[in-house]
Amino acid sequence: MLQEGIDYYINEDGNFVFTKEYHLKRGYCCKNKCLHCPWNYGKTDITDAQNEINKNEL
């Protein structure tokens, strides 16, 4: 059974947002680019993004 505050929370728009703990309990990535994905699916590397910005500023 899901527990609010541990497995998920409800954001200001009323959406359920699963936590990192929930994802780890589930044990696999669903590939939906979840906000708290412990596998970082779909997230870009900050250093790559920052390097691209810096390159464009030259």
PyMOL Python script that loads the backbone (N, CA, C, O; Angstrom):
from pymol import cmd

cmd.read_pdbstr("""\
ATOM      1  N   MET A   1       0.838  -1.188   0.000  1.00  0.00           N
ATOM      2  CA  MET A   1       0.000   0.000   0.000  1.00  0.00           C
ATOM      3  C   MET A   1       0.882   1.250   0.000  1.00  0.00           C
ATOM      4  O   MET A   1       1.850   1.333   0.757  1.00  0.00           O
ATOM      5  N   LEU A   2       0.551   2.201  -0.835  1.00  0.00           N
ATOM      6  CA  LEU A   2       1.318   3.441  -0.929  1.00  0.00           C
ATOM      7  C   LEU A   2       1.052   4.327   0.287  1.00  0.00           C
ATOM      8  O   LEU A   2      -0.068   4.410   0.790  1.00  0.00           O
ATOM      9  N   GLN A   3       2.126   4.989   0.742  1.00  0.00           N
ATOM     10  CA  GLN A   3       2.007   5.891   1.884  1.00  0.00           C
ATOM     11  C   GLN A   3       2.376   7.304   1.445  1.00  0.00           C
ATOM     12  O   GLN A   3       3.472   7.552   0.941  1.00  0.00           O
ATOM     13  N   GLU A   4       1.432   8.225   1.648  1.00  0.00           N
ATOM     14  CA  GLU A   4       1.698   9.615   1.293  1.00  0.00           C
ATOM     15  C   GLU A   4       2.853  10.144   2.130  1.00  0.00           C
ATOM     16  O   GLU A   4       2.929   9.884   3.330  1.00  0.00           O
ATOM     17  N   GLY A   5       3.745  10.882   1.497  1.00  0.00           N
ATOM     18  CA  GLY A   5       4.909  11.439   2.179  1.00  0.00           C
ATOM     19  C   GLY A   5       6.120  10.522   2.137  1.00  0.00           C
ATOM     20  O   GLY A   5       7.249  10.969   2.336  1.00  0.00           O
ATOM     21  N   ILE A   6       5.889   9.248   1.881  1.00  0.00           N
ATOM     22  CA  ILE A   6       6.995   8.291   1.766  1.00  0.00           C
ATOM     23  C   ILE A   6       7.127   7.830   0.319  1.00  0.00           C
ATOM     24  O   ILE A   6       8.206   7.903  -0.270  1.00  0.00           O
ATOM     25  N   ASP A   7       6.033   7.360  -0.240  1.00  0.00           N
ATOM     26  CA  ASP A   7       6.042   6.845  -1.609  1.00  0.00           C
ATOM     27  C   ASP A   7       5.659   7.904  -2.642  1.00  0.00           C
ATOM     28  O   ASP A   7       6.043   7.803  -3.807  1.00  0.00           O
ATOM     29  N   TYR A   8       4.919   8.897  -2.226  1.00  0.00           N
ATOM     30  CA  TYR A   8       4.469   9.938  -3.147  1.00  0.00           C
ATOM     31  C   TYR A   8       4.077  11.178  -2.359  1.00  0.00           C
ATOM     32  O   TYR A   8       3.915  11.142  -1.139  1.00  0.00           O
ATOM     33  N   TYR A   9       3.931  12.271  -3.089  1.00  0.00           N
ATOM     34  CA  TYR A   9       3.325  13.476  -2.532  1.00  0.00           C
ATOM     35  C   TYR A   9       2.453  14.079  -3.618  1.00  0.00           C
ATOM     36  O   TYR A   9       2.566  13.715  -4.789  1.00  0.00           O
ATOM     37  N   ILE A  10       1.598  14.986  -3.235  1.00  0.00           N
ATOM     38  CA  ILE A  10       0.721  15.652  -4.189  1.00  0.00           C
ATOM     39  C   ILE A  10       1.250  17.071  -4.384  1.00  0.00           C
ATOM     40  O   ILE A  10       1.355  17.844  -3.432  1.00  0.00           O
ATOM     41  N   ASN A  11       1.578  17.398  -5.622  1.00  0.00           N
ATOM     42  CA  ASN A  11       2.165  18.722  -5.892  1.00  0.00           C
ATOM     43  C   ASN A  11       1.082  19.801  -5.931  1.00  0.00           C
ATOM     44  O   ASN A  11      -0.104  19.519  -5.757  1.00  0.00           O
ATOM     45  N   GLU A  12       1.510  21.029  -6.160  1.00  0.00           N
ATOM     46  CA  GLU A  12       0.588  22.169  -6.133  1.00  0.00           C
ATOM     47  C   GLU A  12      -0.466  22.119  -7.233  1.00  0.00           C
ATOM     48  O   GLU A  12      -1.486  22.801  -7.141  1.00  0.00           O
ATOM     49  N   ASP A  13      -0.232  21.319  -8.271  1.00  0.00           N
ATOM     50  CA  ASP A  13      -1.217  21.155  -9.343  1.00  0.00           C
ATOM     51  C   ASP A  13      -2.180  20.004  -9.078  1.00  0.00           C
ATOM     52  O   ASP A  13      -3.079  19.745  -9.879  1.00  0.00           O
ATOM     53  N   GLY A  14      -1.991  19.307  -7.946  1.00  0.00           N
ATOM     54  CA  GLY A  14      -2.857  18.189  -7.598  1.00  0.00           C
ATOM     55  C   GLY A  14      -2.420  16.857  -8.181  1.00  0.00           C
ATOM     56  O   GLY A  14      -3.165  15.880  -8.121  1.00  0.00           O
ATOM     57  N   ASN A  15      -1.217  16.807  -8.746  1.00  0.00           N
ATOM     58  CA  ASN A  15      -0.701  15.566  -9.331  1.00  0.00           C
ATOM     59  C   ASN A  15       0.047  14.736  -8.297  1.00  0.00           C
ATOM     60  O   ASN A  15       0.711  15.282  -7.417  1.00  0.00           O
ATOM     61  N   PHE A  16      -0.062  13.427  -8.405  1.00  0.00           N
ATOM     62  CA  PHE A  16       0.726  12.529  -7.575  1.00  0.00           C
ATOM     63  C   PHE A  16       2.144  12.500  -8.131  1.00  0.00           C
ATOM     64  O   PHE A  16       2.333  12.335  -9.337  1.00  0.00           O
ATOM     65  N   VAL A  17       3.132  12.658  -7.272  1.00  0.00           N
ATOM     66  CA  VAL A  17       4.533  12.620  -7.678  1.00  0.00           C
ATOM     67  C   VAL A  17       5.209  11.532  -6.858  1.00  0.00           C
ATOM     68  O   VAL A  17       5.281  11.624  -5.633  1.00  0.00           O
ATOM     69  N   PHE A  18       5.702  10.502  -7.534  1.00  0.00           N
ATOM     70  CA  PHE A  18       6.369   9.413  -6.831  1.00  0.00           C
ATOM     71  C   PHE A  18       7.756   9.836  -6.378  1.00  0.00           C
ATOM     72  O   PHE A  18       8.457  10.566  -7.080  1.00  0.00           O
ATOM     73  N   THR A  19       8.146   9.367  -5.195  1.00  0.00           N
ATOM     74  CA  THR A  19       9.443   9.705  -4.620  1.00  0.00           C
ATOM     75  C   THR A  19      10.517   8.729  -5.098  1.00  0.00           C
ATOM     76  O   THR A  19      10.221   7.681  -5.671  1.00  0.00           O
ATOM     77  N   LYS A  20      11.751   9.098  -4.850  1.00  0.00           N
ATOM     78  CA  LYS A  20      12.877   8.215  -5.155  1.00  0.00           C
ATOM     79  C   LYS A  20      12.719   6.887  -4.418  1.00  0.00           C
ATOM     80  O   LYS A  20      13.008   5.827  -4.974  1.00  0.00           O
ATOM     81  N   GLU A  21      12.262   6.944  -3.171  1.00  0.00           N
ATOM     82  CA  GLU A  21      12.074   5.733  -2.370  1.00  0.00           C
ATOM     83  C   GLU A  21      11.079   4.783  -3.031  1.00  0.00           C
ATOM     84  O   GLU A  21      11.294   3.572  -3.056  1.00  0.00           O
ATOM     85  N   TYR A  22       9.991   5.333  -3.564  1.00  0.00           N
ATOM     86  CA  TYR A  22       9.007   4.499  -4.243  1.00  0.00           C
ATOM     87  C   TYR A  22       9.623   3.820  -5.460  1.00  0.00           C
ATOM     88  O   TYR A  22       9.456   2.618  -5.665  1.00  0.00           O
ATOM     89  N   HIS A  23      10.333   4.599  -6.259  1.00  0.00           N
ATOM     90  CA  HIS A  23      10.949   4.037  -7.464  1.00  0.00           C
ATOM     91  C   HIS A  23      11.928   2.918  -7.102  1.00  0.00           C
ATOM     92  O   HIS A  23      11.961   1.885  -7.771  1.00  0.00           O
ATOM     93  N   LEU A  24      12.713   3.117  -6.061  1.00  0.00           N
ATOM     94  CA  LEU A  24      13.666   2.083  -5.649  1.00  0.00           C
ATOM     95  C   LEU A  24      12.943   0.832  -5.161  1.00  0.00           C
ATOM     96  O   LEU A  24      13.392  -0.283  -5.428  1.00  0.00           O
ATOM     97  N   LYS A  25      11.824   1.005  -4.446  1.00  0.00           N
ATOM     98  CA  LYS A  25      11.028  -0.156  -4.002  1.00  0.00           C
ATOM     99  C   LYS A  25      10.480  -0.909  -5.207  1.00  0.00           C
ATOM    100  O   LYS A  25      10.463  -2.140  -5.219  1.00  0.00           O
ATOM    101  N   ARG A  26      10.029  -0.166  -6.228  1.00  0.00           N
ATOM    102  CA  ARG A  26       9.485  -0.794  -7.433  1.00  0.00           C
ATOM    103  C   ARG A  26      10.572  -1.588  -8.139  1.00  0.00           C
ATOM    104  O   ARG A  26      10.322  -2.683  -8.644  1.00  0.00           O
ATOM    105  N   GLY A  27      11.780  -1.035  -8.174  1.00  0.00           N
ATOM    106  CA  GLY A  27      12.917  -1.799  -8.654  1.00  0.00           C
ATOM    107  C   GLY A  27      13.294  -1.670 -10.117  1.00  0.00           C
ATOM    108  O   GLY A  27      14.243  -2.319 -10.558  1.00  0.00           O
ATOM    109  N   TYR A  28      12.591  -0.863 -10.877  1.00  0.00           N
ATOM    110  CA  TYR A  28      12.952  -0.689 -12.280  1.00  0.00           C
ATOM    111  C   TYR A  28      12.499   0.683 -12.765  1.00  0.00           C
ATOM    112  O   TYR A  28      11.645   1.327 -12.156  1.00  0.00           O
ATOM    113  N   CYS A  29      13.084   1.106 -13.861  1.00  0.00           N
ATOM    114  CA  CYS A  29      12.742   2.393 -14.459  1.00  0.00           C
ATOM    115  C   CYS A  29      11.590   2.203 -15.442  1.00  0.00           C
ATOM    116  O   CYS A  29      11.626   1.303 -16.282  1.00  0.00           O
ATOM    117  N   CYS A  30      10.572   3.050 -15.335  1.00  0.00           N
ATOM    118  CA  CYS A  30       9.418   2.969 -16.236  1.00  0.00           C
ATOM    119  C   CYS A  30       9.626   3.779 -17.516  1.00  0.00           C
ATOM    120  O   CYS A  30       8.803   3.718 -18.431  1.00  0.00           O
ATOM    121  N   LYS A  31      10.730   4.541 -17.583  1.00  0.00           N
ATOM    122  CA  LYS A  31      11.096   5.346 -18.752  1.00  0.00           C
ATOM    123  C   LYS A  31      10.069   6.436 -19.079  1.00  0.00           C
ATOM    124  O   LYS A  31       9.844   6.762 -20.245  1.00  0.00           O
ATOM    125  N   ASN A  32       9.448   6.995 -18.027  1.00  0.00           N
ATOM    126  CA  ASN A  32       8.510   8.104 -18.196  1.00  0.00           C
ATOM    127  C   ASN A  32       9.114   9.440 -17.786  1.00  0.00           C
ATOM    128  O   ASN A  32       8.403  10.436 -17.661  1.00  0.00           O
ATOM    129  N   LYS A  33      10.433   9.459 -17.576  1.00  0.00           N
ATOM    130  CA  LYS A  33      11.159  10.680 -17.184  1.00  0.00           C
ATOM    131  C   LYS A  33      10.614  11.273 -15.890  1.00  0.00           C
ATOM    132  O   LYS A  33      10.375  12.477 -15.795  1.00  0.00           O
ATOM    133  N   CYS A  34      10.425  10.415 -14.903  1.00  0.00           N
ATOM    134  CA  CYS A  34       9.893  10.837 -13.606  1.00  0.00           C
ATOM    135  C   CYS A  34      10.829  11.837 -12.932  1.00  0.00           C
ATOM    136  O   CYS A  34      12.050  11.751 -13.066  1.00  0.00           O
ATOM    137  N   LEU A  35      10.247  12.773 -12.215  1.00  0.00           N
ATOM    138  CA  LEU A  35      10.992  13.832 -11.545  1.00  0.00           C
ATOM    139  C   LEU A  35      12.049  13.284 -10.595  1.00  0.00           C
ATOM    140  O   LEU A  35      13.164  13.805 -10.543  1.00  0.00           O
ATOM    141  N   HIS A  36      11.714  12.242  -9.844  1.00  0.00           N
ATOM    142  CA  HIS A  36      12.627  11.700  -8.838  1.00  0.00           C
ATOM    143  C   HIS A  36      13.224  10.350  -9.242  1.00  0.00           C
ATOM    144  O   HIS A  36      13.510   9.519  -8.380  1.00  0.00           O
ATOM    145  N   CYS A  37      13.409  10.131 -10.519  1.00  0.00           N
ATOM    146  CA  CYS A  37      13.947   8.859 -11.011  1.00  0.00           C
ATOM    147  C   CYS A  37      15.365   8.635 -10.494  1.00  0.00           C
ATOM    148  O   CYS A  37      16.257   9.435 -10.778  1.00  0.00           O
ATOM    149  N   PRO A  38      15.585   7.556  -9.737  1.00  0.00           N
ATOM    150  CA  PRO A  38      16.934   7.287  -9.242  1.00  0.00           C
ATOM    151  C   PRO A  38      17.880   6.806 -10.334  1.00  0.00           C
ATOM    152  O   PRO A  38      19.093   6.754 -10.125  1.00  0.00           O
ATOM    153  N   TRP A  39      17.338   6.455 -11.495  1.00  0.00           N
ATOM    154  CA  TRP A  39      18.165   6.007 -12.614  1.00  0.00           C
ATOM    155  C   TRP A  39      18.456   7.154 -13.574  1.00  0.00           C
ATOM    156  O   TRP A  39      19.158   6.967 -14.568  1.00  0.00           O
ATOM    157  N   ASN A  40      17.924   8.335 -13.287  1.00  0.00           N
ATOM    158  CA  ASN A  40      18.144   9.550 -14.086  1.00  0.00           C
ATOM    159  C   ASN A  40      17.748   9.399 -15.549  1.00  0.00           C
ATOM    160  O   ASN A  40      18.358  10.012 -16.425  1.00  0.00           O
ATOM    161  N   TYR A  41      16.736   8.593 -15.816  1.00  0.00           N
ATOM    162  CA  TYR A  41      16.292   8.414 -17.194  1.00  0.00           C
ATOM    163  C   TYR A  41      15.798   9.737 -17.768  1.00  0.00           C
ATOM    164  O   TYR A  41      14.971  10.408 -17.151  1.00  0.00           O
ATOM    165  N   GLY A  42      16.291  10.113 -18.927  1.00  0.00           N
ATOM    166  CA  GLY A  42      15.841  11.296 -19.632  1.00  0.00           C
ATOM    167  C   GLY A  42      16.419  12.602 -19.136  1.00  0.00           C
ATOM    168  O   GLY A  42      16.092  13.663 -19.669  1.00  0.00           O
ATOM    169  N   LYS A  43      17.265  12.549 -18.135  1.00  0.00           N
ATOM    170  CA  LYS A  43      17.863  13.774 -17.605  1.00  0.00           C
ATOM    171  C   LYS A  43      19.210  13.991 -18.260  1.00  0.00           C
ATOM    172  O   LYS A  43      19.984  13.053 -18.450  1.00  0.00           O
ATOM    173  N   THR A  44      19.481  15.246 -18.605  1.00  0.00           N
ATOM    174  CA  THR A  44      20.763  15.565 -19.208  1.00  0.00           C
ATOM    175  C   THR A  44      21.777  15.843 -18.118  1.00  0.00           C
ATOM    176  O   THR A  44      21.428  16.242 -17.007  1.00  0.00           O
ATOM    177  N   ASP A  45      23.003  15.632 -18.445  1.00  0.00           N
ATOM    178  CA  ASP A  45      24.093  15.912 -17.518  1.00  0.00           C
ATOM    179  C   ASP A  45      24.249  17.424 -17.413  1.00  0.00           C
ATOM    180  O   ASP A  45      24.408  18.106 -18.425  1.00  0.00           O
ATOM    181  N   ILE A  46      24.204  17.945 -16.200  1.00  0.00           N
ATOM    182  CA  ILE A  46      24.306  19.389 -15.969  1.00  0.00           C
ATOM    183  C   ILE A  46      25.584  19.946 -16.590  1.00  0.00           C
ATOM    184  O   ILE A  46      25.558  21.023 -17.186  1.00  0.00           O
ATOM    185  N   THR A  47      26.686  19.239 -16.462  1.00  0.00           N
ATOM    186  CA  THR A  47      27.943  19.758 -16.999  1.00  0.00           C
ATOM    187  C   THR A  47      27.878  19.873 -18.519  1.00  0.00           C
ATOM    188  O   THR A  47      28.416  20.827 -19.081  1.00  0.00           O
ATOM    189  N   ASP A  48      27.240  18.934 -19.192  1.00  0.00           N
ATOM    190  CA  ASP A  48      27.088  19.021 -20.644  1.00  0.00           C
ATOM    191  C   ASP A  48      26.240  20.225 -21.024  1.00  0.00           C
ATOM    192  O   ASP A  48      26.579  20.955 -21.956  1.00  0.00           O
ATOM    193  N   ALA A  49      25.147  20.436 -20.316  1.00  0.00           N
ATOM    194  CA  ALA A  49      24.277  21.574 -20.602  1.00  0.00           C
ATOM    195  C   ALA A  49      25.004  22.883 -20.329  1.00  0.00           C
ATOM    196  O   ALA A  49      24.894  23.826 -21.112  1.00  0.00           O
ATOM    197  N   GLN A  50      25.743  22.953 -19.230  1.00  0.00           N
ATOM    198  CA  GLN A  50      26.473  24.175 -18.898  1.00  0.00           C
ATOM    199  C   GLN A  50      27.582  24.426 -19.913  1.00  0.00           C
ATOM    200  O   GLN A  50      27.819  25.570 -20.300  1.00  0.00           O
ATOM    201  N   ASN A  51      28.260  23.374 -20.344  1.00  0.00           N
ATOM    202  CA  ASN A  51      29.306  23.532 -21.359  1.00  0.00           C
ATOM    203  C   ASN A  51      28.730  24.077 -22.659  1.00  0.00           C
ATOM    204  O   ASN A  51      29.362  24.903 -23.319  1.00  0.00           O
ATOM    205  N   GLU A  52      27.550  23.630 -23.028  1.00  0.00           N
ATOM    206  CA  GLU A  52      26.901  24.110 -24.248  1.00  0.00           C
ATOM    207  C   GLU A  52      26.567  25.593 -24.120  1.00  0.00           C
ATOM    208  O   GLU A  52      26.756  26.357 -25.066  1.00  0.00           O
ATOM    209  N   ILE A  53      26.074  25.998 -22.960  1.00  0.00           N
ATOM    210  CA  ILE A  53      25.772  27.416 -22.721  1.00  0.00           C
ATOM    211  C   ILE A  53      27.048  28.238 -22.805  1.00  0.00           C
ATOM    212  O   ILE A  53      27.080  29.282 -23.456  1.00  0.00           O
ATOM    213  N   ASN A  54      28.098  27.767 -22.144  1.00  0.00           N
ATOM    214  CA  ASN A  54      29.370  28.492 -22.156  1.00  0.00           C
ATOM    215  C   ASN A  54      29.929  28.615 -23.571  1.00  0.00           C
ATOM    216  O   ASN A  54      30.467  29.660 -23.938  1.00  0.00           O
ATOM    217  N   LYS A  55      29.805  27.557 -24.363  1.00  0.00           N
ATOM    218  CA  LYS A  55      30.302  27.562 -25.733  1.00  0.00           C
ATOM    219  C   LYS A  55      29.549  28.600 -26.568  1.00  0.00           C
ATOM    220  O   LYS A  55      30.145  29.274 -27.409  1.00  0.00           O
ATOM    221  N   ASN A  56      28.247  28.727 -26.337  1.00  0.00           N
ATOM    222  CA  ASN A  56      27.432  29.678 -27.091  1.00  0.00           C
ATOM    223  C   ASN A  56      27.709  31.121 -26.698  1.00  0.00           C
ATOM    224  O   ASN A  56      27.430  32.035 -27.474  1.00  0.00           O
ATOM    225  N   GLU A  57      28.251  31.338 -25.510  1.00  0.00           N
ATOM    226  CA  GLU A  57      28.535  32.697 -25.049  1.00  0.00           C
ATOM    227  C   GLU A  57      29.846  33.239 -25.602  1.00  0.00           C
ATOM    228  O   GLU A  57      30.096  34.440 -25.508  1.00  0.00           O
ATOM    229  N   LEU A  58      30.685  32.388 -26.176  1.00  0.00           N
ATOM    230  CA  LEU A  58      31.988  32.835 -26.696  1.00  0.00           C
ATOM    231  C   LEU A  58      31.869  33.650 -27.948  1.00  0.00           C
ATOM    232  O   LEU A  58      32.880  34.091 -28.495  1.00  0.00           O
TER     233      LEU A  58
END
""", "prot")
cmd.dss("prot")
cmd.show_as("cartoon", "prot")
cmd.util.cbc("prot")
cmd.orient("prot")
